[in-house]
Amino acid sequence: MVAQPLSSNAERLAWTVLLSAFGTLLAIVVGVVIGGRWWLQNAAREQSICMVASGTVLVTRPGRAAPEVNLACFPIGSKIASETNAQASLTFTSPDGKQVLATIRVFGNTQLEILRATSPRYRTGLQPHHIALSAASGRVRAQVGVELDRAIQVEIQSAPGATTVLSQPGSNASVEANGTETMVTVREGQVVVAANGVTIPLVKDQRV
């Protein structure tokens, strides 16, 4: 058996190291490009959520045990509870403060949680303005803004397992839940209601 020359082994090792380094660099560049594109298309910012209340409306911010009365502005994850004769108007504004995306009217004896309120960080973003709420009980009325810079989706979850989605600008609908039943009434525009595996589209003056 004849051993290979030392110079041949060294040359092979050098090529192996060089090709491995080039492959690693290429993978890093591709990863940065793909990751950067994903970030530009999917990065999000939180919307501004402010409230004007009439009567006593309790707001419990995330991470806090005690509720606060008639808090003016609050973050995602906050829980709202209105007393019997109280009402509140929640305004969801784009992160740059230039657009009113949606207004949510909260009536008496209502428990509501803000699950999501985000908008794309960049103009290149592919996602819509997205607002998601959970109405455990009571009645809310949602109105979608008009002349927005991109699509919007306002989603209201309510017991027992119903989801009401408003995505047409100017749409206006009320959702009333008592824990065992949800009633949705469309005032303007179009709404889609999903429950028990069934999806029902509704238009103005229809109820389900």
DONU-973489 format. One record per residue: z, x, y of N, C-alpha, C in turn. Coordinates in pm, whole numbers, plus 50000, padded with zeros to 5 digits. Each point is the difference from the previous one (the first is absolute). Last residue first. Layout:
ZXYZXYZXY
...
//
This chain:
513194214653697500155001649856501465002649970
496074982050411501375003449960500065001549848
496354996950476500274998549857501385005149967
497755001550441500554986849966500184997749850
496905041050112500754992250099500354986049950
498965031949604499485000550136500834990650087
500445029449491500274988450086499365002150136
500005019049439499635002050140500214987150079
502345020049530499454988250068499655003750144
501385021049469499725003350140499284988450066
503425010649540498954992050062499865004050146
503415016349684498705004149951498834992350058
504594993050142499854996649857498615003049947
499765002550501501254997149930499684996249857
497675013250530499995003249858501384997249941
496604989150464501324998949939499865002849850
497195007450503499935000149854501415000149945
497264984350490501155006049932499744999649850
497484991950535499964999749854501195007549943
499244973350504499435010849922500014997749851
503674974250288498705005050045499515010649901
503784974049888499754994050131498625003850054
502474995549486499125007850087499744992450129
504125002149607499154991350081499195008550096
503365002649522499205007250098499094990150071
504795002849671498964991650059499295007850109
503395008949533499425004950125498914990350046
504705001349648498704994850037499565006250132
504145010749790499344994649882498594995050030
502645021050340500475006849880499354995149872
498914985550450501404996249976500565006449874
495755004250416500495002849865501454995849987
495134998450326501354994749987500455001549856
496015016650385500465001449863501464995549995
495234995950342501444999749981500315000649852
495645017650338500494992149887501515000749993
495075016950267501364995650031500464991049886
495745037750181500574990849902501464997250031
497005031550237500274986950056500584990049902
497275039949789500575000050136500164985850054
500195010549474499014996550101500645000050138
502435007149592499215011850033498924997150104
504794982749704499154996750115499245012750037
502974979849547499325011050069499124994550111
504434988549634499064994250098499415011350082
502774991649502499575009550102498954993550087
504304987249610498774996850073499705010950102
503934993149674498845008149962498714996550068
503834968450074500165008149878498705007149962
501745007050435500394994949869499404986149980
497625038050311501054989950004500294995149859
497025037850352500474996949866501154990050010
495705016150326501344994149997500354996249857
496295032150315500394995049867501444994950006
495415016350309501404995850014500384992849871
495925035250186500514991849890501474997350024
495065018150272501454998649991500364991349881
495615033050242500494988849920501525000149995
498015023050430499685001049857500574987949927
500375004750473499075011249979499625001949854
501274951550245500645012249954498965010749969
500054950950182499305011550058500705013249965
503314961549918498544998950012499455012850066
504764985949683499385003250127498494998949996
503404970449691499335012950002499345002150136
504424970449819498754999250074499425014050012
504064969049707499335012550030498704997450074
505114976449880498614997150035499365013150045
504554981549680499395009250095498574995450029
505044982149750498614997850043499575010250103
503884996749557499764996050138498524998450030
502045035649632500214985850025499714997050146
498855041749800500854995149892500244985150012
496035033850166500804988750049500794994249885
497325048350142500564992349890500914989250057
495465033250172501314993950022500454993049873
496075037450223500494993049882501434995550025
495155021350249501364994950023500404992249876
495875036650190500644992949888501444996350036
494695017750179501374997850045500674991549892
496155025449779500194990550112501395001350060
497145041749762500884988849972500094990450120
497585042749983499294989349930500854987549981
499795043350385500734993449892499234988249942
498955029450387499255001549876500674993049882
501975003050434498894990550004499175000649872
505215013649972498785004950065498924989149997
504344991149824500355010050102498775004450080
500794950549756499445013449980500345009350115
503464961249903498625000650047499475014049973
504484964149843499365012950022498554998250046
504614975149818499314997850127499375013350041
503184973049573499025010050043499394996150133
503784976749803499705009449892499075011250045
503714964050217498775007050036499745010649894
502754951049964500085014649992498645006150034
503164950450060498725007049997500235015049995
502294946449997500305013849962498685007149974
501894952450279498955007849933500505014149972
501724958550262500375001449859498935007349919
497954984850453501405000149960500215000849849
495425020750189500754988050033501425001049944
495825035250162501064997949902500834988050045
494805023350084501034991150054501004997049889
496275040950110500694992249895501114991950066
495105028550128501264994350049500574991249890
496235044750050500434987149945501304995850065
497335037050163499354997849871500344986349941
499545024050499500944991349929499314995849870
498985045950301499564987649938501184992449940
500335043350230498894993650070499604986449944
503375036549865500474990150094498924992050070
500015035049635499695004850135500404990050109
500634989849530500805011750037499725005450140
499284947549908499425012349946500805012150047
502494952749955499065006750090499505012849936
502694950049904499605012449934498885006350083
504204961950081498685005050040499765013549934
503294952349945499815014249970498585004050038
503754959350127498595003549997499895015149979
503914957849900499645013350047498505001949989
504584961449986498605003349976499745014050053
504474962649860499395011950061498525001149966
503674968749849499294995950121499295011550071
502365007549577499364986949992499164996450122
500615052249913500924988849981499264986750017
497825047849818500194991450117500984988849969
498555052349821500604987349959500294991850125
497235048149798500264990850110500574987049944
499175056649873500154986449951500464991050115
497175051149940501064991850059499984985949941
496775035749912501154999549910501154991750053
496695023850344499644994349870501225000849908
501465001550505499005006549914499654991949876
501474983450527500605005149876498915005249908
501564975950529498995006549918500675006249878
502604970750280498684998950065498885005849914
504684974749842499505013550025498564999350052
503724965149887498874999650095499525014050039
504305004649734499554987250055498875002150100
501565028549537500115000050145499374987350054
502415016849493498874995150079500305000850149
501995032649592500304988950090498774995750078
499855036449687500634988949929500204987850088
496135041249995501184995050071500554987749928
495945023749875501055010250004501254995750073
495624974450133500195007549875501035011050015
500474956450310499075011049986500265007749870
500874948250168500655011049928498985010949978
500804954350338499075010049949500805011249934
500514944450188500615012449952498955009249941
500354957950374499145005549894500585013649963
501244953350320500525011749930499095003949883
498184975450459501094997349907500405012949930
495485004750153500704989050066501084995249904
496745048450071500754989949926500604989550091
496065041849930500614992050106500654988249930
498175052049829500394986049983500564994250128
496695043749753500994995650098500224985049991
497505046849759500464986449971501094996350099
495655038149911501184996450077500354985449972
497445033649640499794991550116501334997850073
498625043849687500724987450007499674992550129
496565033749734501135000350094500654986350003
496525031649638500414987850071501165002950095
495585022849668501265002150072500314987950087
495885006349729501114991949952501335001950074
495605022850080499624986349964501204991149969
500395047150109499334993550112499704985449972
501825026349652500984998250107499384992750119
497225012649640500894989049960500994997050113
497235037150057499234987650012500864988049965
501875042549940499834997050142499234987150022
500495016149559501284995450053499914996450148
496235019049794500244986649945501294994350056
498985044150122498994990950053500254985749954
502765034249828500274997950142499014990150060
499345013349551501214991850013500334996950145
496465029749905499634986449962501194990650017
500845045550070499124994750106499624985549971
502485023049670500814997550119499164993850112
497825013949606500834988149974500854996550121
497485039750018499114988350005500794987249978
502285040749953499664997650140499134987650015
501005014449564501204994850065499734996650146
496575020849755500214986449953501214993550066
499165045550088498984991750064500164985349959
502785031849794500374998550140499004991050074
499045011249556501184991250005500434997650144
496535030849921499544986349976501164990050005
501035046150042499194995650113499544985549984
502355021249645500894997650114499214994550119
497535012849625500854988549967500914996350116
497365039150034499184987950014500824987449971
502105041349930499754998050143499174987450024
500795013949556501234994850061499794997250148
496495020849767500154986149955501224993650063
499335045750080498984992050069500114985349963
502765030749777500434998550139499024991450079
498925011749555501134990750004500474997450143
496675032649936499464986749969501104989550004
501145045650049499354995050121499434986149979
501925023949637501024994950090499384993950125
497315000949530500425009350105500984993350095
499804983849493499194999050120500505009850104
500575008249462500644994050116499054999750118
498884999349459499855008350119500634992750119
500485001649428500004991550119500005008850124
//
